[in-house]
Every structure is written in structure tokens, then in C-alpha cells.
Amino acid sequence: MNVLFEEDGGFKAGTIMADNDSSLQVEMPTGKRSKIKTATVLLRFDKPAAGALLEQAAPLADEIEADFLWECVSDGEFSFLDFARDYYGHAPGPVEATAVLLALHAAPVYFHRKGKGRFKKAPADILAAALANLEKKRQQALAMEGWLSELKAFRLPPEIAALTDALLYAPDRNKPETKAFETACAETGLSAAQLLFQCGAIKSAYHLHYKRFLHEQFPKGTSFPALEAPGLPRDLPRAEVRAFSIDDANTTEIDDALSVVKLPGIGSRIGIHIAAPGLAIAHGSPLDGVARARLSTVYMPGNKITMLPDTVVQNYTLAGGVDCPAVSLYLTVNDVFEVISHESRLEMVHIAANLRHHEIEPWFNAETIGGPLPDEAFKDELVHLWHFANACEGRRGKPSATQGINDYNFEIRGDLADPDACTVEISERKRGSPLDKLVAELMIVANSTWGGLLAEKNIACLYRAQTQGKVRMTTSPLPHEGLGVPQYAWMTSPLRRYCDLVNQWQLIACLKGETPAFAQKSAELFGAMRDFELTYAAYADFQRLMERYWCLRWLQQHGLTTIDATIRREQQVKLDHLPLLLRVPSLPAELVQGQRVRLQIEQIDLLAPEVVCRFNDCIDGDNAAVPEEAEELR
């Protein structure tokens, strides 16, 4: 005797070896023996053989049309055996009964399972909806097959093109378009960006990187809300100084300026004047909300996204020829450049000029500083501040700028709307020039002095601390070991960094004798500090990414096949004349840090962006170790 039974959602046939009432021992056509429950048995039969039943029934089942069965069957539950008798018009044989069972089981849209061998036909409305859904899925499958074929041929279907940004930055994996696209990526071995680039959906790698950053950091866009810029304060005393700023040619957010007034018989009074948007932007105001959301200006070659609207920046930037509100730190300095006393004021400062690096450095540099200088504007003030900066550096016992590191300036020529048509020029200058040291030392003095003032008054402040080699933000006035100061608070860039604006609010309240915006251990202050540190790091990562992209464009632009480099560490090298670090696995193990090598440029991928280089040869030259990047001071 043979049996047809159900197991694991399917049907099997076997020969009974032992019948124990509630269970059976059966032998499968494969020879395997199993114990099954009697309740799972659907049919007992002598012929055909157990191994032939399903083989003979399957072709018959394929000939039975599900919609015809649905039309034939009456409402209510029914057994497959009863329906097989009605369908064939006679008592069905085992093969016929099994064929009907298989046909009913294969059509769950038409017939709902109601128990062992029992079914009920689906109501007409439910059947119609299910059939429509099946047709939709069939059409989707056909569409996906077509999209996949087109993508593998590097042609872009319009349905995929409409989802380009989503596929790159936030794919919805429930969409059939996404499923087809990711299948195409897997079958072609390409990343999403590479496949879309091959299909022409990405016109430039520049747009890929820029849009990804905007999606992550500026999902609502970079436009500012329509906010009125606060007016300048009118009740500030006017400073009797002739102040000037020192910045590169592209700086528009001019935060700091300097002044020197001779004091006969004493020495001089050196002024450090910081733009004061904190006098007008109130904590909790809509403009504060804008600055709090952005937290910093974003810099990248050829472009930037400012923290504050241009109208606000223009009102408070220390522009030449204009009286500007400022927070000023005055240092009374004797003839040997020792600070005798200091005083802080809120005042209007006349900015006599905005000096630019490219205009000053040709005559004020490391080679010319020791001799007679040309009769240029602010020559005497610059020389005086240079000597003061050297004295400050000596007292701290730390250099203000790490020697041997170059700064790089990127000049993008062309319209970034078509970045592939742009050209890039990258210029380098040694860090630690007289101008660098002059500005850096005065900013260290201001940030350290004001940080100490707020600590003394027990007013909350955001500090930059460095202990045991680790730099971090903190609300405690801890030492900055790298700079050699007892505390250090960013306060000199309130137009471009939110933590500086927060600290300026606290400093203004201190100078006015008012209650500060943030109390000690303020949860809001801690939140702002945490968000600033994370966001500032993300912005810096993006800046490095875009600099890397333009470095690769520079290599392509010059058609270089080899380039010289200096070994850093762990198979990393620094390319000559470019701010570009990369790993070269082919470097011989015996080479040491500081050794000069020549590399073969094998591949440049702007979408990554990455450059693959192979070790070519060693270059004779100095094997001096290269210092790490230094802390930003301003």
C-alpha cells in the first residue's frame, strides 16, 4: 500500500512499511525511510508505484485551468476528492485525484487552503484584486528585465534616470527600479556611481561629490531664509586706532584686524580687534537658529557655503575703509615686548586697510625681514608686530606654525556649473612665514587671554584643549599642550565658526556685566559643543575630499605619468607640490620615513576619488622626517 501525504508545504508519496494507527513508517522512492503522522495522509493507493504518482499527475495538473476550476466549483469548503469526482464525472483514480490536488494547490489566488485536502474558492472581489496584483507584478518583472538589459548595455532608462540622486545617496530598496539597478551593479561589477557615470547620468565626478555632501549636510539646500540683517550698534565708543587686517585674497569673512599705537616712555599698545556679530545676533533669534544649524562655514576649492547670510557678513566683516563694531583686546607692551597689562573693550574700530598675503609677502618675508624694507603702508606696524610675535613664541616655548609644512592655494578657473571645463592651479607656500607667525601669535594671545578671563569670572566657555597629544573641545579651561598655554578658547572667527560666536556672547556679557547666555554646565552649551565638533570634522573631511579631487584633476591636466614623493609612514607618501597623501603598497619594506621616491601613475579615478601609483625608483636627497599637520590657530 502506498500513501500521498503533505510535508513541509509540499506533497510526497511513499510505500507503507508499518502502520501504527497514529503514525506510519514509509519508504520514499529514494530508499529513505521516514516516520509520518497519519493525519498528514491525503490518499492511500495501490497503483501506480509511489515513485510514479506525482510524475504522472503533474502533466495532468498543468492541463487544468485554474479559472475554469473556479467557475465550476460552488461556494463553501470542499474536498479535493469530491471535486475530482465532479471534474472527471466518475470516481477518480489516484493519478486523477492527485492532479486535481496539485492544480488546486498551485492556484492559491483562486482557492484558499482550509485544512487537510480541503479548499474554498476565493470571493470574486478578492480574486479580482489578487489577479490585478499578479498582473502588476508580472509587468514589473518584465520592466525590470528590460531595465536590467538596458543598464548592462550602459543605456539609461528614463525610469532609472528619474531616481539618480536617490540611487546614489538614499536608495529605496522596495522600488523595482532600485532592485533592477542594484542587480545591474552586481552583474557588471561596478559601483552605483560608476554605473551611472557609464550610462551618462553623472555628468561630472565633481557634482557627484558635491551633491552627496549636500544630501548629507544640507538636505534642505544651502539657501538662507529671508531674514533681515541686524543693524550696526550706534552706542559704541570709537577707537582711536588705525587698524588693518591680513588675509588671503579670497577671504570675505574678515574676522580679525590689528593695530599698533606707540606709547612714548612705555613701549606700545597692540590692539587685536575681532568682528562682533555677537552684539547684534541675539541668542535664540532666527539668525542664531541659522548659525546653529550650519555651525561653520564650509570651505572647498573655488567655492564655499557660509555660516551666515551675506547681508550679515557684509554688516560685520572688518572691511577696509569702514567703521566696524569689534571686541578689542589691547596689550600694553614694553620695549622688550613683555606684556605689562591688557584690557578688553567693545567699540567701533576704523579699518584702514585689508592687507592681502600676495601683496605683502613679496616685500615682507623671511629673506627681507632682517634688512631695510620698502616704504609700504603699515611697514612699521608689521615689523613691530613681528618682533612681538617672536617674543610671544619664545615665552610659550612652542612654535606657532609647524616648520616644513606647506600651505596650498587652489585657484579654479572657469564656471563650476561645468566643472570638467574648469582648470585648476595649485600654488604652495611654506608655513611659518613672518606673516603667518605674526597673525598666529596674536590670535593665540587673544584666544588664551579671553579664555582665561572667562575662566576667572566662572563664565561658561567652549575651549580647545590638548592633553596627552589629543585635541578636543571641552567646557573646562584645560591646558593646550601643543600651544603651550594654560587654556585656549576659539574666539577670533565669530563670522565663520559657531563656537566662536557662542564664546563671543559669553565674553560680551562678561565685559558688559550682564548675565551670559549660557550658564555653567548648560545642556544647550554641551549640545552645541558636541554638534559643532562633529559637524566641523565632517566639513573638514569634505574639504579634504574636494582638494583630493582637484589634485587628481591637476595630475590629469598636466598629463603626468610619473611624480616624485616623500615617504611618510605605513606605506603612505606625500606627493610633491600637492596636498595629497596616498598609500603605495608596492613600496619596498626597507625604505624609511622621509626618503624620496619616484612613482608611476597607473590609474586615476575621479569618482572615488583615488589615484593608483606604483613604486618606480628611489631619488637621492635628504631623508628628513616630515612633520604632521598642526592645529588651526585662528
Legacy VTK file of the C-alpha trace (Angstrom):
# vtk DataFile Version 3.0
C-alpha trace
ASCII
DATASET POLYDATA
POINTS 634 float
0.000 0.000 0.000
1.198 3.497 -0.891
0.283 6.898 0.532
0.238 10.513 -0.661
0.997 12.883 2.211
1.844 16.506 2.857
5.181 17.541 4.334
6.899 20.952 4.585
4.257 22.613 2.387
4.608 20.062 -0.446
3.328 16.647 -1.433
5.240 13.362 -1.281
4.440 9.728 -1.970
5.859 6.638 -0.288
5.249 2.967 0.464
3.863 1.954 3.866
6.289 -0.248 5.778
4.426 -0.194 9.114
1.047 1.142 10.215
0.861 2.186 13.887
-2.587 3.840 13.758
-1.455 7.395 14.615
1.771 7.158 12.619
3.223 5.347 9.639
6.671 4.153 8.653
7.049 4.871 4.917
9.818 4.260 2.441
10.402 7.000 -0.095
11.237 6.262 -3.765
14.817 7.253 -2.895
15.028 4.438 -0.348
14.952 6.778 2.635
12.579 5.735 5.405
10.545 8.272 7.403
8.025 8.334 10.178
4.930 10.406 9.348
1.709 11.206 11.164
-1.427 9.553 9.896
-3.142 12.972 9.929
-0.904 14.134 7.072
-2.053 11.363 4.726
-4.264 12.592 1.885
-4.653 9.448 -0.211
-3.943 5.723 0.053
-3.461 3.769 -3.179
-2.036 0.542 -4.600
-1.237 1.710 -8.106
0.743 3.288 -9.597
4.007 2.880 -7.704
4.776 5.584 -5.141
7.589 6.987 -7.284
5.328 7.320 -10.343
2.260 9.001 -8.803
3.468 12.598 -8.787
5.346 12.168 -12.083
2.118 11.066 -13.821
-0.114 13.597 -12.047
1.988 16.690 -12.737
1.356 16.838 -16.538
-2.375 16.379 -15.972
-2.378 19.173 -13.392
-0.662 21.530 -15.844
-3.580 20.994 -18.282
-6.180 22.069 -15.713
-7.025 25.780 -15.935
-7.450 27.475 -12.556
-10.024 29.994 -13.761
-12.142 27.164 -15.213
-11.961 25.298 -11.909
-13.003 28.461 -10.073
-16.045 28.808 -12.349
-17.024 25.194 -11.791
-16.760 24.964 -8.040
-19.576 26.108 -5.759
-19.209 28.374 -2.736
-18.231 26.802 0.571
-15.492 24.392 1.561
-14.847 21.268 -0.477
-12.523 18.276 -0.543
-10.200 17.768 -3.498
-11.501 14.175 -3.786
-15.136 15.325 -4.106
-14.162 17.994 -6.631
-12.086 15.491 -8.635
-15.197 13.240 -8.861
-17.243 16.179 -10.199
-14.479 17.318 -12.539
-13.930 13.926 -14.198
-17.556 12.704 -13.916
-16.529 9.409 -12.290
-14.689 8.126 -9.260
-11.192 9.471 -9.828
-8.169 7.243 -9.865
-5.167 8.108 -7.697
-3.418 9.938 -10.557
-6.547 11.956 -11.436
-7.258 12.873 -7.813
-3.638 13.911 -7.288
-3.726 16.023 -10.467
-6.708 17.992 -9.155
-4.992 18.381 -5.758
-1.858 19.749 -7.417
-3.915 22.126 -9.588
-5.819 23.487 -6.579
-2.638 23.816 -4.518
-0.852 25.686 -7.338
-3.601 28.330 -7.536
-3.718 29.988 -4.070
-5.125 33.149 -5.630
-8.202 31.199 -6.770
-8.506 28.694 -3.914
-7.768 29.221 -0.235
-6.477 26.329 1.872
-8.905 25.405 4.663
-7.354 22.240 6.079
-6.077 18.813 5.029
-7.039 18.400 1.395
-9.809 20.986 1.726
-10.204 24.301 -0.118
-12.595 27.202 -0.595
-12.778 29.337 -3.690
-11.775 32.992 -3.299
-14.606 35.600 -3.359
-14.915 37.375 -6.705
-13.740 40.784 -5.450
-10.720 39.355 -3.646
-9.853 37.265 -6.704
-10.050 40.303 -8.963
-7.746 42.295 -6.696
-5.291 39.408 -6.437
-5.240 38.880 -10.190
-4.635 42.609 -10.725
-1.740 42.452 -8.285
-0.297 39.437 -10.063
-0.539 41.243 -13.377
1.171 44.263 -11.854
3.998 42.073 -10.595
4.285 40.415 -13.997
4.535 43.788 -15.697
7.104 44.912 -13.098
9.152 41.798 -13.729
9.089 42.484 -17.448
10.028 46.107 -16.855
12.857 45.118 -14.508
14.157 42.691 -17.112
14.142 45.486 -19.681
15.823 47.988 -17.330
18.472 45.425 -16.439
19.205 44.754 -20.088
19.488 48.473 -20.842
21.723 49.197 -17.854
24.086 46.341 -18.694
24.411 47.879 -22.149
25.188 51.229 -20.414
21.978 52.854 -21.589
19.884 54.750 -19.047
16.136 54.019 -18.934
14.125 57.167 -18.106
12.616 55.464 -15.042
16.136 54.949 -13.639
17.285 58.420 -14.661
14.491 59.989 -12.584
15.913 58.305 -9.477
19.602 59.112 -9.994
20.104 61.065 -6.762
18.117 58.574 -4.690
20.083 55.635 -6.117
23.342 57.350 -5.192
22.518 58.715 -1.756
19.368 57.090 -0.325
18.174 54.075 -2.364
14.661 52.791 -1.657
15.180 49.055 -1.969
11.427 48.396 -2.159
11.275 50.056 -5.569
11.602 47.759 -8.603
13.839 50.360 -10.241
16.276 50.097 -7.322
16.212 46.294 -7.455
16.977 46.310 -11.178
19.721 48.888 -10.737
21.445 47.034 -7.885
21.228 43.794 -9.854
22.925 45.576 -12.771
25.658 46.818 -10.423
26.242 43.289 -9.136
26.322 41.752 -12.615
28.625 44.407 -14.103
30.883 44.606 -11.040
30.521 48.395 -10.926
29.601 50.699 -8.056
26.421 52.765 -8.268
28.406 55.875 -9.194
30.480 54.040 -11.803
27.422 52.508 -13.481
25.529 55.816 -13.580
28.619 57.535 -14.944
28.938 54.909 -17.677
25.270 55.474 -18.519
25.725 59.252 -18.686
23.575 60.072 -15.629
26.532 61.686 -13.856
27.988 64.441 -15.972
30.912 65.146 -13.643
32.544 63.493 -10.649
32.603 66.956 -9.063
28.802 67.058 -8.985
28.725 63.543 -7.508
30.867 64.552 -4.509
29.229 67.938 -4.029
25.666 66.618 -4.197
26.453 63.772 -1.803
27.758 66.307 0.718
24.658 68.496 0.288
22.418 65.455 0.729
24.157 64.557 3.993
24.677 68.015 5.496
22.232 70.354 3.710
19.193 68.227 2.769
17.026 71.374 2.576
19.505 73.223 0.362
22.016 75.973 1.024
19.740 78.984 0.610
19.129 81.175 3.629
15.639 82.100 4.838
14.559 85.684 4.219
15.879 87.287 7.388
16.621 90.945 7.932
20.232 91.666 8.818
20.517 93.401 12.205
21.796 96.956 12.082
25.086 98.168 13.490
25.113 99.262 17.142
25.229 103.049 17.459
26.221 103.486 21.093
29.766 102.107 20.982
32.738 104.376 21.653
35.089 104.952 18.749
38.619 103.560 18.985
41.442 105.953 18.146
43.471 103.442 16.190
44.458 102.754 12.588
43.604 99.075 12.216
44.349 96.699 9.352
43.587 93.054 8.554
45.837 90.401 6.980
44.180 87.689 4.910
44.496 85.848 1.626
42.902 87.258 -1.498
39.757 85.096 -1.324
38.755 85.903 2.269
35.429 87.733 2.587
34.613 86.869 6.223
37.298 89.089 7.754
37.171 88.344 11.467
40.319 89.956 12.832
42.366 93.137 12.497
45.400 94.573 14.265
46.680 97.962 15.341
49.784 99.479 16.928
49.986 102.739 18.887
53.353 103.925 20.212
53.442 104.886 23.897
56.469 107.130 24.489
58.413 106.114 27.552
56.446 102.865 27.913
56.535 100.963 24.640
53.372 100.368 22.638
49.748 99.369 22.791
48.934 96.479 20.454
45.279 96.049 19.512
43.641 92.811 18.427
40.196 93.641 17.005
37.641 90.874 16.372
34.441 91.330 14.370
31.454 91.431 16.730
28.329 89.852 15.216
27.515 88.787 18.776
26.495 92.398 19.501
23.560 92.111 17.105
22.738 88.423 16.664
20.822 87.556 19.815
20.977 84.092 21.323
17.746 82.304 20.403
16.985 84.614 17.464
16.198 83.340 13.930
19.739 84.256 12.844
21.107 82.259 15.750
18.983 79.366 14.500
20.611 79.646 11.067
24.121 79.739 12.531
23.298 76.926 14.981
22.093 74.722 12.116
25.201 75.284 9.977
27.776 75.622 12.779
30.586 76.674 10.447
31.419 77.985 7.026
32.188 75.145 4.607
35.332 75.664 2.546
36.294 73.918 -0.684
38.443 74.890 -3.659
36.662 77.510 -5.740
33.567 77.678 -3.558
32.254 77.954 -0.005
28.982 77.759 1.929
28.906 80.478 4.558
27.580 80.048 8.083
25.796 83.406 7.972
23.907 85.178 5.160
25.961 87.536 3.002
23.992 90.539 4.264
25.023 89.756 7.843
28.612 89.066 6.863
28.793 92.370 4.970
27.467 94.237 8.005
30.026 92.759 10.385
33.088 91.832 8.336
36.060 94.107 9.039
36.039 95.728 5.621
38.619 98.344 4.723
37.576 101.987 4.944
34.639 101.237 7.265
33.917 101.746 10.968
33.148 98.273 12.322
31.861 97.024 15.692
34.566 94.963 17.355
35.618 93.238 20.526
39.131 94.576 21.123
41.965 93.271 23.250
44.622 95.880 23.983
48.043 94.735 25.157
50.357 97.262 26.772
53.845 96.124 25.769
57.212 97.463 26.972
60.339 97.998 24.884
61.432 94.371 25.253
57.986 93.157 24.145
56.759 91.967 27.524
53.009 92.327 28.138
52.594 94.716 31.076
48.806 94.736 31.120
45.767 94.035 28.973
42.284 95.497 28.588
39.199 94.382 26.637
36.660 96.777 25.107
33.524 96.852 22.937
33.968 99.643 20.401
33.761 100.894 16.833
37.080 100.426 15.052
38.036 102.083 11.799
39.601 99.528 9.454
42.102 101.491 7.425
43.002 98.667 5.031
42.582 94.992 4.227
46.096 93.736 3.506
46.429 90.622 1.357
49.142 87.962 1.544
50.038 88.122 -2.135
50.588 91.883 -1.889
52.691 91.876 1.304
54.814 88.743 1.117
56.924 89.837 -1.879
58.495 92.533 0.354
57.775 91.195 3.863
59.167 87.656 4.075
61.845 85.582 5.750
64.533 86.865 3.369
63.671 90.571 3.618
62.654 90.897 7.269
66.222 91.298 8.511
67.073 94.201 6.195
65.634 97.524 5.107
62.052 97.249 3.854
60.434 99.359 1.133
58.318 102.280 2.238
54.998 100.454 2.137
51.860 101.127 4.142
51.890 99.598 7.642
55.557 98.605 7.272
56.447 99.849 10.757
53.436 98.190 12.356
54.223 94.868 10.693
57.839 94.939 11.824
56.801 95.829 15.377
54.229 93.031 15.482
56.776 90.612 14.035
59.168 91.278 16.904
56.331 90.964 19.411
55.289 87.638 17.840
58.828 86.275 18.201
58.817 87.269 21.863
55.448 85.554 22.426
56.657 82.406 20.715
59.765 82.380 22.883
57.733 82.762 26.071
55.425 79.885 25.127
58.333 77.674 24.144
56.285 76.325 21.220
56.363 77.317 17.532
53.155 78.952 16.301
53.480 77.219 12.935
54.999 73.784 12.356
58.070 74.198 10.201
58.434 72.255 6.956
54.711 72.129 6.150
53.369 73.847 3.068
50.036 75.581 2.698
48.293 75.160 -0.644
46.069 77.533 -2.521
43.651 76.257 -5.160
42.592 78.580 -7.949
39.716 77.204 -10.022
39.369 78.913 -13.382
36.034 78.568 -15.106
32.381 78.120 -14.199
31.709 75.342 -11.666
28.385 74.745 -13.397
30.609 72.916 -15.914
33.451 71.688 -13.690
35.004 69.454 -16.347
35.733 72.574 -18.401
37.485 74.245 -15.444
41.221 74.260 -14.911
42.977 74.234 -11.564
46.189 75.898 -10.450
47.712 74.789 -7.152
50.312 77.010 -5.524
52.267 76.212 -2.366
53.887 78.370 0.256
55.933 77.432 3.277
54.026 77.650 6.535
55.799 79.694 9.179
56.429 82.861 7.165
56.705 86.157 9.098
53.070 86.939 8.244
51.930 83.506 9.424
53.786 83.808 12.700
52.633 87.388 13.275
48.940 86.584 12.892
49.099 83.206 14.615
50.841 84.505 17.730
48.409 87.390 18.171
45.437 85.042 17.784
46.950 82.702 20.378
47.312 85.643 22.756
43.675 86.717 22.215
42.188 83.231 22.494
44.250 82.351 25.545
43.710 85.699 27.313
39.952 85.817 26.783
39.610 82.131 27.683
41.447 82.880 30.917
39.222 85.900 31.602
36.036 83.830 31.337
37.558 81.062 33.469
38.499 83.642 36.124
34.947 85.037 36.119
33.460 81.489 36.211
31.602 82.103 32.955
30.919 79.086 30.734
33.064 78.856 27.611
33.995 76.370 24.877
37.700 75.554 24.970
40.146 73.713 22.732
42.333 71.539 24.929
45.256 69.274 24.144
46.377 66.821 26.792
48.405 63.661 26.178
48.529 64.550 22.497
44.749 64.535 21.978
42.962 67.720 20.839
39.303 68.049 21.817
36.539 70.505 22.652
35.684 70.933 26.340
33.863 73.298 28.677
36.752 73.174 31.164
39.734 75.564 30.887
42.299 72.797 30.403
45.799 73.369 29.010
46.615 73.253 25.314
49.963 71.488 25.487
50.657 71.845 21.773
50.480 75.633 22.031
51.977 75.885 25.493
49.126 77.918 27.023
47.100 77.239 30.204
43.793 77.493 28.294
42.705 78.215 24.729
39.238 79.210 23.505
38.326 79.810 19.863
37.044 83.408 19.858
38.643 85.062 16.845
36.397 83.778 13.991
32.788 84.501 15.017
31.675 85.083 11.409
32.611 81.584 10.326
32.509 79.308 13.400
29.563 78.903 15.754
31.688 78.040 18.794
33.465 81.423 18.376
30.088 83.174 18.217
28.950 81.364 21.382
32.151 82.354 23.160
31.756 85.943 21.949
28.274 86.130 23.518
29.815 84.975 26.781
32.682 87.480 26.510
30.357 90.388 25.655
28.193 89.561 28.691
31.337 89.494 30.832
32.505 92.905 29.558
29.036 94.429 29.990
28.475 92.884 33.432
25.342 91.096 32.194
24.063 87.544 32.685
25.667 85.323 29.994
23.554 83.390 27.514
24.856 80.034 28.773
25.250 79.045 32.407
27.903 76.658 33.656
27.012 73.024 32.819
24.321 74.195 30.413
22.830 71.276 28.471
22.348 73.578 25.482
26.017 74.543 25.573
27.095 70.897 25.739
24.797 70.121 22.797
26.224 72.969 20.737
29.768 71.815 21.525
29.042 68.209 20.531
27.269 69.176 17.323
29.967 71.683 16.397
32.776 69.182 16.840
31.029 66.526 14.721
29.932 68.954 12.014
33.260 70.775 11.872
35.014 67.430 11.378
32.555 66.454 8.606
33.126 69.780 6.852
36.902 69.321 7.123
36.616 65.810 5.651
34.642 67.208 2.724
37.200 69.961 2.170
39.967 67.343 2.036
37.877 65.241 -0.364
37.399 68.152 -2.764
41.054 69.115 -2.523
41.874 65.497 -3.379
39.533 65.667 -6.393
41.187 68.841 -7.697
44.645 67.352 -7.111
43.679 64.441 -9.366
42.334 66.899 -11.927
45.670 68.717 -11.718
47.522 65.456 -12.463
45.272 64.812 -15.464
45.549 68.402 -16.618
49.363 68.176 -16.694
49.393 64.726 -18.275
51.836 63.340 -15.733
52.828 59.678 -15.875
55.372 59.854 -13.028
55.607 62.020 -9.934
58.060 62.402 -7.061
57.018 61.930 -3.462
58.283 61.675 0.116
57.594 58.636 2.287
55.561 59.378 5.405
54.720 56.161 7.240
52.866 52.868 6.836
53.397 52.833 3.058
51.980 56.366 2.774
53.641 59.004 0.619
53.167 62.765 0.194
53.188 63.823 -3.459
55.385 66.772 -4.387
53.662 70.141 -4.854
50.253 68.701 -3.912
48.391 68.295 -0.572
47.882 64.644 -1.428
48.656 61.625 0.743
48.212 58.139 -0.663
49.138 54.567 0.132
51.551 52.769 -2.209
51.606 49.023 -1.358
54.499 48.391 -3.768
56.984 50.454 -1.702
59.979 48.304 -0.676
59.875 47.462 3.017
63.403 48.758 3.637
62.529 52.360 2.732
62.210 54.739 5.687
60.186 57.835 6.548
61.465 60.932 4.779
63.033 59.028 1.865
62.366 60.390 -1.615
60.831 58.151 -4.286
59.556 58.352 -7.840
56.147 56.834 -8.561
54.458 55.615 -11.722
50.888 56.922 -12.055
48.818 53.933 -13.181
45.183 54.948 -12.741
43.134 57.989 -11.740
39.528 57.515 -10.648
37.750 60.845 -10.116
34.616 59.126 -8.835
36.424 57.503 -5.880
38.449 59.865 -5.923
41.655 57.833 -5.912
44.964 57.601 -7.743
46.850 54.314 -8.013
50.615 54.645 -8.083
53.410 52.081 -8.268
56.916 52.422 -6.883
59.389 53.215 -9.648
62.700 54.232 -8.113
64.411 55.963 -5.215
65.614 59.547 -5.530
68.810 60.803 -3.930
68.199 63.589 -1.449
67.609 64.469 2.159
65.799 61.884 4.248
64.297 64.333 6.694
61.185 63.312 8.566
58.073 65.239 7.627
56.034 66.771 10.489
52.331 66.196 10.952
49.681 68.836 10.363
49.360 71.469 13.081
46.358 72.753 14.998
44.473 75.603 13.308
45.029 78.737 15.343
42.583 81.287 14.033
LINES 1 635
634 0 1 2 3 4 5 6 7 8 9 10 11 12 13 14 15 16 17 18 19 20 21 22 23 24 25 26 27 28 29 30 31 32 33 34 35 36 37 38 39 40 41 42 43 44 45 46 47 48 49 50 51 52 53 54 55 56 57 58 59 60 61 62 63 64 65 66 67 68 69 70 71 72 73 74 75 76 77 78 79 80 81 82 83 84 85 86 87 88 89 90 91 92 93 94 95 96 97 98 99 100 101 102 103 104 105 106 107 108 109 110 111 112 113 114 115 116 117 118 119 120 121 122 123 124 125 126 127 128 129 130 131 132 133 134 135 136 137 138 139 140 141 142 143 144 145 146 147 148 149 150 151 152 153 154 155 156 157 158 159 160 161 162 163 164 165 166 167 168 169 170 171 172 173 174 175 176 177 178 179 180 181 182 183 184 185 186 187 188 189 190 191 192 193 194 195 196 197 198 199 200 201 202 203 204 205 206 207 208 209 210 211 212 213 214 215 216 217 218 219 220 221 222 223 224 225 226 227 228 229 230 231 232 233 234 235 236 237 238 239 240 241 242 243 244 245 246 247 248 249 250 251 252 253 254 255 256 257 258 259 260 261 262 263 264 265 266 267 268 269 270 271 272 273 274 275 276 277 278 279 280 281 282 283 284 285 286 287 288 289 290 291 292 293 294 295 296 297 298 299 300 301 302 303 304 305 306 307 308 309 310 311 312 313 314 315 316 317 318 319 320 321 322 323 324 325 326 327 328 329 330 331 332 333 334 335 336 337 338 339 340 341 342 343 344 345 346 347 348 349 350 351 352 353 354 355 356 357 358 359 360 361 362 363 364 365 366 367 368 369 370 371 372 373 374 375 376 377 378 379 380 381 382 383 384 385 386 387 388 389 390 391 392 393 394 395 396 397 398 399 400 401 402 403 404 405 406 407 408 409 410 411 412 413 414 415 416 417 418 419 420 421 422 423 424 425 426 427 428 429 430 431 432 433 434 435 436 437 438 439 440 441 442 443 444 445 446 447 448 449 450 451 452 453 454 455 456 457 458 459 460 461 462 463 464 465 466 467 468 469 470 471 472 473 474 475 476 477 478 479 480 481 482 483 484 485 486 487 488 489 490 491 492 493 494 495 496 497 498 499 500 501 502 503 504 505 506 507 508 509 510 511 512 513 514 515 516 517 518 519 520 521 522 523 524 525 526 527 528 529 530 531 532 533 534 535 536 537 538 539 540 541 542 543 544 545 546 547 548 549 550 551 552 553 554 555 556 557 558 559 560 561 562 563 564 565 566 567 568 569 570 571 572 573 574 575 576 577 578 579 580 581 582 583 584 585 586 587 588 589 590 591 592 593 594 595 596 597 598 599 600 601 602 603 604 605 606 607 608 609 610 611 612 613 614 615 616 617 618 619 620 621 622 623 624 625 626 627 628 629 630 631 632 633
